[in-house]
Amino acid sequence: MWSAELSLALALTIPAVGGVFVALLGNKPNLREGATLVSAVLLAINVAYLVEIAPSEPTLVLANIAPGLQLTFKLEPLGAIFAAVASGLWIVNSLYSIGYMRGNNEKNQTRFYVCFCIAIASAMGVALSGNLLTMFLFYEVLSLSTYPLVTHKGDENAKRGGKIYLTILMGTSIGLFLPAVIATHFLAGSTDFVAGGLLALNDVQPMIAGILLIMFAFGIGKAALMPMHPWLPNAMVAPTPVSALLHAVAVVKAGVFSILKVGTYIFGPALIAAAPSSEPLAWIAAISIVLASVVAITKDNLKARLAFSTVSQLSYVTLGVMLASPLAMLGAALQIIMHAWGKITLFMSAGAIYTATKKTEISQMRGLGKYMPWLFGAYTVGALSIIGLPPLGGSWPKLFLMQGAWDAGQAIMIVALVASSILNVAYLLPLSARGFFAPADEAKLKKQPPALVILPPVITAAGVIVLFFLIGPIRDYLEPVFMPLASAGAL
Amino acid sequence: MDFLVNLLPSGLAHHAPALVIVIPLVAAAVAALMPNGRLGWIVAMVTASLVAFFSLVVLGLVLSDGLISYHMGGWEPPYGIELRVDALNAVVLALVGVMGLLCVIFALPSVGDEIEEGKQALFYSAFLVALAGLLGVTITGDAFNVFVFLEISSISTYTIIAMGAGKDRRALTASYNYLILGTIGATFFVIGVGFLYMATGSLNMADIGQILQEQGYNRVTQAAFAFIVVGLGLKAAMFPLHVWLPNAYAFAPNFVTAFLASTATKVAFYALIRFLFSVFHPDVAFVELSFTWVFAAVGVIAMMVASSQAIFQTDARRLLAYSSVAQVGYMMLGLGMGTAAGLSAGILHLINHAIMKGALFMALGAFALHFGVRQIRDLNGLGRTMPASAGAFTIAGLSLVGVPLTIGFTSKWYLITAALERGWWWAVAALIISSLMALAYVARMLSAIWMESPPEHHGAKPAARHAFYMVLVPMGILAFANLYFFFHADVLVGLAEAAANAVTGGH
């Protein structure tokens, strides 16, 4: 009865059906939130099973749409890990959403939770996709389903942000991603994800592969490689749970995950290394890393600062893919996991501060740490993980990326990574310092935020510590994806 | 479709090609005699159902048995008139039949609202003549017959466009404009046919093709080619001969716009393909040159210019009309590739475009019916007041952009693949840029529908309206088809490939 195929189908249907229940239970808020939580837990259990069976690479054909065109799911370790991150954090984030949305008396909560379910379902679709066509389809559904979430407030500001959001994401995907997909189909006769790289197996010339690589790198706008990044800061008009799960985890990680998956299974590391455009793209990623960090320092609005920090951190993944050495790509995969846990902690902290005090600017947040020690503690742990200090999960991707850059003969990229860490300190830690050590502006806090907005960031902060020690199993799990192609001397 | 054929006694199925045009012609006379609009509609409805049925029978027969040659009055071709149906025109015939039926369902509430009661029966009569004309152009194998049916459909079309005058008197000038240009086009076409007759002494299209292959081409046939391309290009709204179209679509009754947008230009485009491939031969130097330097070129220009014009329109139907001109450009580009893959992608887009535009114009018709919507700013807040129609509009609009899960995506996929096979990178770029412009103009309408709040009258928000079932059903079918044929793209792709192979032989 229970089979791998069923489990693959369930990964898509659980959140979708959950969305239907949320819609039906719209006027009973407690049951409605119950539906969200139940689907989140069921999905996480299902995905845990998928993680377990991923090495056997089961496939599921969703639809035969025309000769040579199929919608398929194919499970493999990278997708399983991304699905695990997104579904695991969905549970935590659902708890947080309940606290936040009720604490701030947001309107249209049913629409909010329904769109959230669809977004998670499409993130699962991207994670499990077995070919480029399927990936593109769910990628677009993800853009469209998150649009109502971005414009949730409905005021002029939200509409403007939503317009930029949709214009850039749809524009890049239709303008560059789609033609790249069709060109891949034309060159290789299929768009399947194949170990070793579809295009490499079809002996596509490095020059043409280079052009395609550029189209993918910029066409996958969700990866926010500069100059395609402005949608991300503009998406911050959304309620904070959206920024936390979607714009730190599901949406942006769907972007960099797509780049990683395309790099691994469509091009293959050897072809990326041979393509003339990979080095310029690595430089663009490095510039994005440093430049976005510098911009982040100038932002006083906490969410805007975190958004630019995300732009910077996402380019780590793009950089890792473009370096194309096994360790760099492993580092890119690890960054997807580690950054997700760290950044969601920071966003949930920002939202908790807002719920408690309605403050959005860092300069106003003096002395709040004394009233919310757990929250500021969680924030600090998340920040230190992003900076890359052990014993926190965020230190591993940096280490692997640096080693990978060395292996790829691009030692100069290590400088960008170190510079980024220093800049991270400069823009993330002032809030902790201010919170804990500066005297408070006001006598006391108006009200303590609900426990449901404090607890989730504490959980994820704890997760960041645990992930540091889980590196062994995670590495063993992911290594077969990158290592069969490794050159003899790699670590 | 065999089960449809089996429903009929074999003798009747054999006559299906003739019945497809005879039924609406006779019914037009009956409709004119009806005392009121409702009876007129019933006649139109019965006729359209029969036409849709017989057109599907013809398609079924062609797909199972191959070419049908029906001799009118028993006279042997090339002396008598031949109805000649291969996969290409069978597909177009079925498209016109089915779209005609869906539009007629939609007509009951829409025409009831827009045309004054006393003229409704006559309106349906003129519509049936137009339908017969379009079907006739599609099914006939005789070049002069094409002209006759083209004029039959055109003249009745001028009439039904002008009937929009009840709502907006600019419909009269729009119709007059179309009349002048349409007549010029028809004249060009008949001159071309005359030249061909001079050169070959035959009017049967297959026969002309044969004779031209044997005796070769000369200046007269080249001139004929030019006249015919211009004449049919005008009817097909080929850039820059499209100037009649935006106003005609914007001011005609909503039902007429929905019907014309999903059938009329498609039929003219079919006739163009027929002349290029069956009468003239695509391997002949001047025909081959025209693919790249006329059709592909004007196709790309239309995609660029008309799409950018669409972005800046304020009238909703005018916007979609410019979009139609651009979409005809996609088909011309597919045709201009001169390959079987290109032509089949063009035909696929022809079918898909009919489905999308049908749904879009019907949704606009529903909006007009309840809220008098004409301008884009009138669309504000319709997502809340008419959610079902707005949903259908959204699906079809996304299809127009080419978002996955819709048939628009399938069209783009095959067009771009065909362009890549041909090695035309510039055509790929043009398709992409035009899609982005489509995104811009569709987003304008969708953001008005979903993001703006409905206008308030005296401080009260307008109540939500339930669209009539007669609107919801055909619109829902078309919106659903936009999604369904994404997952079952092989159905339409198969038809388009069969159609293209019928005239190219698969090369």
Interface residues (C-beta under 8 A of the other chain):
Chain A: A63 N64 I65 A66 P67 L69 L133 F136 L137 E140 V141 L144 T151 G154 K159 G162 K163 L166 T167 M170 G171 I174 G175 L178 P179 I182 A183 H185 F186
Chain B: L398 V401 G402 V403 P404 L405 T410 K412 W413 I416 T417 L420 E421 V428 I432 I433 S435 L436 L439 A443 S447 M451 F486 F487 H488 A489 D490 V493
